[in-house]
Every structure is written in structure tokens, then in C-alpha cells.
């Protein structure tokens, strides 16, 4: 892999923690903060070896951030989604970015969404890909996690087991270059332990996310436009999660028949193009808060 993919920048946050990220894509492209999934990291390459090429093609400058406890970013005890929005706001200020979008995959979905709920200055669009939903409200904690109440100890044990299963699955892939990419990503994710992955599970399954999807986003005309992408055959985050997020948030809903949790691998270029188009045409006036289903072939 290109050495550029392993070139990290680090920021010492106001509270002394380190926040790490890597940048790729078009140098002068539209800035997109990308938030990875559980047991992924800033080394996640959404469309494998085509990832950077697709970012350049879309004219996107990707800022892929290691969340607290992942990769080279310091753990943050008892962190909340609101805490993450503060980290992003500090990063945006540091980078002197005036306008940007956020794209969140899987566990990164709620982390992207809270940036919209907190109305970070300059945020023009928010895209959720195969995003987790508030499972407690949906009554899905038991089927998703095996327990109604997910604490840090339980989540850490589950994260270790998930790592073992995922690493074995990666090593069984037929294309060696993809094995290398996937293993580098997950090993970077846990290089300093499982606190990041465990914290994600605790946040997703909590009684409250600390912000209200409908009140803080859908019904607020000053909120940035939201797009939800989800596959009907997603067995990791079921389609009911995508349906719920779309219903509660309004905006655009790209519901992909037959797609699974790895739809990001096949639709990364369209996701970037759609996000930038939404960001650059958005205004403070929202035409409709009702969800609009899109045909991905038209993007």
C-alpha cells in the first residue's frame, strides 16, 4: 500500500487528548470528515485499492479520523456522542475549514449525525451509510448485543470476540491485496486496546443518545441535509434501522435492494459525489422534511 495511506496527523485537544487522522483524495477537494465503523479505523479503505482514486474522481478531500480509543487517538473515558461533536469542531477549527460534510459508516453513523445535531459551523451535509440506530428505542438490544444492558466490560469481551471472527474472515478472502488492506485497518483499530470499539457499543445501545433525531435535526430547518444509505440484505445492521433513521430524520433515503453491510465497498464513488452535490447546493431553507427515496442508478 502507498505510504501516504499511513501518513497521520495529530492534534493535541484542549483536554490533553490526542486526535489522529489521515487525509487522502483531491488536495484542494471538498473536505469530508469520515467516521469509520466499529473495529475499523482511519485506515479503512471503503472501495479497497480504488479508494483514493474514487476520492480524487469525486473531487473529495477525505479527512479520516481515528475516534477516541481507536488507532492513534487517545481513549476518552465515559465519552458521549456530544463529546465527539466537540472533538470534530476543534479539528475543523484547527484545519481552518470553512465548509465541509460528514460521512459516517456503521458505528460512525451516529458520530456523523451528532455533528448535524450540534450544528457545527460550516457543516453543509451529513451522509449515513449502513448506520446504527438507537437500538434501545427499537427494542433491538437483545438481538444485536445478546443483552438488554450493555456495559463497558461486556462490550469489551464482545469486541475481542468480534475481532477474532473478523480477522479470520479477512484472512479467508481470495484477493491478497484486500486481505492486506483489511488486516491493516482492523489491527490499527485495536493497536491500543478495545476501548474505542467497546465505547461505541455502549453508546449505540444506550437509553438515550444525548440528542433527539427528530427535534434536533428533522424539525430544525437550520440543520444540514441528511442522506441515509442502507441495504435491504444487511444482516449486521438490519434494514429496520435504516428505515427508522430515514423516517426520523427526513431527507434522502437511498435504499438498495439486495445490498448488505458492505455496500460502502461498491458505492463509495456515488456516495462521495452525492454528498458533495448535496453540500454544495444546500441552503438554510429546507424544501421538505419528508424522506425521499432515491434510485442509486440516477446519482
N, C-alpha and C positions, 0 to 999 in steps of 0.2 A: 504494500500500500504506500501511497505517496506520503512523504514525511510531513507534508502540510497538514495531513489529517491528524497528526499527533502534536501539532503546534498549539499550545494552550496559552491563554492569557489569564491573569489572576487579578482580582480586586480585593483589597482589604476593606471589608464593610465597616460601617460606623461602630458596630458592636465588637469588632475584632475578628470576626469570622472571615474565612477566605471563600470567595465565589470564583469558580473557574469556568472557562468557556473556550470554545474554538470557533473560528469563523471560516466559512468557505463560500464559494459561489462567485457572483459578479462583484468585484471590488467596489464599484460605485452603484451597485444594485439596490433595490428596495429592501430596507432592513426588516428581517423577520426573526423574532425571538422564538426558538424552537424548544419545546419542553418534551423530553423523552418519556418513554413508558417505564413501568416497574421492571427493575433488573436490566434496564437499558442505561445509556449514558450519553454524554456529548459525542461519543464515538459511533453512535447509531448511524448507519448509512441507509436511509429509507429505501432507496432504489439500488442497493448494492453498489457495484462499481460505476454505475451511471449517476450516482447521487450528485456529485459536484457538477457534472456536465448538465444535468437537468436544472440545477440551480442557476447556472450561467445562462442556460437557454431561456429560463423564465425571467431573467434579469433580477434574481433574488440574491441578497446578501444574507446568508444564514448565520445567526448567532446561536449556536447550540450550547446550552448551559447545563453543567452538572448541578442538579439540585442538591441541597444540603444532605450530606451523608453519602453522596454518590461521588465516585471518581476523586477529583482533587478539591472538591468543595467540602468545607468543614461541616460536621454534623450540627444540627440545631435542636436541642432537647425541647420536647413539647411544642414543636413548631405548629403553626396553623397555616391555612391557605392565605390568610391575610398577611402573615409574615412573609410569605413568598412574594406577594404583590409588592411589598416594601423592598424586597431584595431586587426585584426587576426594576422598580422605579429608580433605585440607587444606581443600578447598572446603566440604565438609559441615560441618566444624568452624567455619569462618568464618561460614557461614549459620545456624549453631546449629540444624541439622536433626537431630532425634532418630530419626525413622523415614522411610525412603524406598525407592524402587525404581529400578532402572536399566533402560533400554531402549536396545538398540543395533541399528542398521541397517547391513547390509552390512559394510564395514570397521569400523564401530562395534561390531559383534557381539563380537569378541574383547575389545574395550576394556570393554564392559559385563561380560563374563564374568569378566575378571580381578578385578573388584571383588568378585565372589562368591568366587573362589578365595582372595583375600586377606582375606576375612571382615571387610570394613569395618563397624565398629559401626553398627547401625541399619538395615542393608540387609535388606529383607524379601522382595524378589522380583527376578528377573532375566529379561528377555524379549529374545530374539534374533530379529531379522527379516531373512530373506534373508542370514543371516550367513556370512561367510567361515569356512573351516575350515583346519586345519593341512595345507596342500596338499602340503608335502614328504612328510609321512607317508602321504598318499593317492596319491602319485606323480603329482600334477597340476601341478607347477610348469611343466613344458614346455608343456602345452596352455593353461595360464592366463596365463603370462607370456612364453612364447617362449624360455625358457632355464631350465636347472636351478638356476642360482645367480644370484639377483637381488641386485645391489649397488646402492648409492645412485646412482651415475652412470647406470646402465642404467634404474633406476626413475624417475629424473628425466626422462630422454628420453621414456620411455613416458607419463609423466604429462602432459608437454607435448602429445604427440600425442593423448592421450585428451581433454585439454581442448579442443583444436581440433575434434575429432569431436563432442564433447558440445555445445559451444556452437552448432555448425552444426545439430545435431539439434534443439536447443531453439528456435532461430530459425525452424525449419520447422514448428513446431507451429501449429495452426489458431486457437487461442484467445490473443489478445494478452495478457490478464491472466496467463495461465500462462507465456507467454514472459518477461514481466517478472519474475515470481517466480523462475523457474528461472535466468535470466541473473544476477539479483542474487545468488542463492545461490552459483553457481559462481565469479563474479567476486570475491565476498567471500572465498571459499575460497583463492584464489591471490593475494590483494592484496599479500602479502609474499613471493611465490615459491611454489615447488613442493615445498619440503622436507617439509611435512606429508603430502602425497599420496605422495611417494616413500618416506618412512619407513614408512607403512602397508604398502606393497607388500613392503618388506624384512622387516617383522615377520610378515606373513601367510605368507610363503614360507620362513621360517627353519626350520632343522633342529629347533629347539626353541622353544616359546613362552615358556618360563621357568616354566610351571606345567603340571600334569597334569590333563587334563579329568576322568578317572575317579577318580584318587586324591584330588585336591584338592577335587572337587565331588561326583561321583556317590556315592562311597563314604563321604563325610563327612556324617553326619547333622546336623551343626551348620550345614551350608551352606544358603543360602536356596533356595527353589523356583525351578526353571528352566522356562521355556516357550520352545519353538522354533517359529517360523512360517516356512514355506518353500513356494514354488510349484513344481509339477511341471514347468512350462514355463519355468523360469528359465534363460536362456542366458548370463547374466553370472556367476552363482554356481550351478553345476549342482545338481540335486536330490540328487545323491550326497553333497554337502556337508551338506545338511540332515539326510539320513538318518544320516550319520556322527555329526553333533553330537548328534542325538537318542539314538542308541544309546550313545554315550559318556557322556552327561550324565544320562539318565533324565528324569523329569519329564513334562511335557505336550508333545505334538507336534501342532501344527496344520498339517497337510499339505494344501495347497489345490490341487485338481486344476485344471489349465488356467491357473493364475496364473503370472505372470512376476516379474522382479526389482523391478517397481514395485508389488507388491501392497500396500505400505505406503500408497499413494495411495488405495486403495479400502477398506482395513480399519483405518485409523488409530483410528477411534472404538472398534471392537471390541477392538483391541489395548490401548488405554488402559483400557477397562472391565475386561478380563480381567486385566491387570497389577495394577490396584488391588484387584480382588477377591482375587487370589492373595496379594497383600501383606498385606491386612487380615485374612485368615483363616489365614495361615501361623503355624506354631508351631515349636518346636525339635524336635518329633517328626515324622519323615518317615514317612508310611504306606508308601510304596513307592519304590524307586529305578528301577523299570522304566518305560520310556516308555509314555505313554498317548496314543493318537491321538484327537484331538477333531474333531467336526464343527463348523466355524465357525458354522454357522447356529444352533447351540444356545447360542452365547455371548451 
